[in-house]
Structures are given as structure tokens and as C-alpha cells.
Amino acid sequence: MSYAVTQSGRGSGSIDKETLQLDISRAVSYMGQVGAAVNRLLLTGCTKQQISYEGAPVAWYVNPSAPADNTCHVFDPAGGGVTYQSPPASLMDTGFAAMGTYGEYIFNRHMNLDFGIAGHTASTDYAVHMIAGYVNDATCLAVNRQINNVTTIPTSTDDAFDITQGFAGAFASSPGVDCDVNPIAGTDSAFACGDGYLGCFEVDFVWDGADTPTNVNILYYFNMRNPP
């Protein structure tokens, strides 16, 4: 997979184009690997409520509904068999380096994006997305251009997106980014509130523990939705 990468934009600095191309490809491949592991676990009998992301380096994922033998754990040899990796450093906007979830993937339950799947019902199709917050503009633009054939970074004006809303067996009841309530804005926004499983957009306000940064780029990959 190749990406057209520019060096302009917030947080981009002097990024080597070839390095960024390779690192984006590596990140997208890894996000797909995690998604495939979740699908395998569901096919082998795990329920969505039993899926556990415990093993990623935050404390939010301990799922009391997961089997004690770890067979529904994504990051365990008994389950999905995936080894957790952090996002490549070249993707990140170093201006946010002090934020609590900077430099990690989050399995977030706080977004409701309509993926055009039959049976979509407003305000009930909450989902889990594998996200990397605080990616730089060059990364965001490159992913959108290559994956969704768009040339901008759409913006969500939903307030109070909680990046720390990790999935631990229960889907969110009130998402912070909700396409049914306040669609992502911009001429190139359809992929995020439409058929895109992978993309990048900007959130105007984020809760990250005690931190409340603004204008944060979110790289996302659809991981699991409820209902099916």
C-alpha cells in the first residue's frame, strides 16, 4: 500500500516521506490484524460482550464478562494471539506529547459512525473503534487521500469526546462523536459518517483524563459494532 504524503500541516515537522509512507502502511496493517483477530474470536463463539482488549497498556479493558481462560482476549495466545504494538512515532503530533493517551492505540466505545450496514438504527449502533489520537496532519491527510480518496481533514464539532472510554464489555449509551446527532462536517466528510471503516478526522474537544486538548486528529479503524 502506498501513500502520497505531504510535509505541510500541524504537527508534521520535517517528516521523511518514505518513512511516513512505510509507517502508515505498518499501522494500517496492524489495525487490520487486530480487527481480524476480533472477527475470529466472534466466529469461534465469543460474544461481543466477552471480547477483552486487556493487555493493551491502559487499565480500562478488564472485562468481567470475558472467560477466565482468556479465550476471548485479543492480546493473549489463548485468544486472538495478537501482540500489542504502539503506533509508529512518525505518525504522532509531538505537540500533544504530554497527553495521557499519546502514543497508544485506544479501543474506544465513544463513537457512533454509520457504516451503511443494513439494519442501522439511529442512537443504538454504538461501536468499538481502534483509534490513535493525536496523529499529525500529514498522517491524517495521507490516510484520507489513499483510503477514502479525499483531500481534507473533516471536523467533528460534537463536544466532549472521551478518548479514555475503553471497551470492557459494555457498549456506550451516549457517544461523544455521534453521526446521528451531529454529522462530521466538511465537503469530504461522507467517508466518516458513511461507508468508511478506516479514516481520520479532527475532534474539536477531547477529554483525556485531566487533560482537555482541542483540535485533535483521530485515526480510526472500525473494530466491532452492536448490534450486528
Steps between C-alpha positions, in 0.01 A plus 500: 500500500647836404411847622545847356642692794549872541717663761277799565249531782470504875731265685674375189841656547768374263360151447687282257243405236620146446516433874147630549367296207646182645385578851142577393490173305631319806239662727210428263613140461520457876156654555364253245676214679327593826164527327547157342582352842176640643305347211665162558407507868139582416489218246635251753225577750595809700219750540571867439453566870773240577766655277788632711774738395683445827872496434504839331695738729211671680277378783158551340458167325455251784179330387314308774295321232804351326570129558757432770710290260567811285353341188322827414804721569630664182853543641552152642634179341190316623277743314578729208875445522584861411797674659425860591700766314499878539445727199819595315646820642510671160118505490466704817464875555768569760319816610270268698775284649397582858148362456415182689417274202760643264692232312254214566212333323169526682208258456239768538124463537414871478428537125183421305584500129246370250676254269202446271444148636147366458299539817668819617287663767567852616640531854537124555780397262784578735832351409855436611769668294873451520627856501826688519444848633735790438622394155656779296341669199728327250383160624134601507510642148695205360256242639196693379647550155603140450215318671204733443616704199448829681742787548397660830467426872128514587404634842267371770344782701350262757614614842672286762635201313643282776806327359531296821168316446658159455286194428466260793194301401237775472426721201454873557152638556586855398789539252714812491527493120154412371425523129127462568500815712771723359660371177866562439532818300683582179467436129691171534325369810283223349759226558493558876122501535439261215679197367855548624649245737830689516569870496608808689315807622546781748313529829465850637508403870629186673493370855823314576492449874580834657605641163259677264685558172331657199527439124618140526537272198354151549613210280234229524439143387159338554541204735160379621143630506185432701255380376646285218 
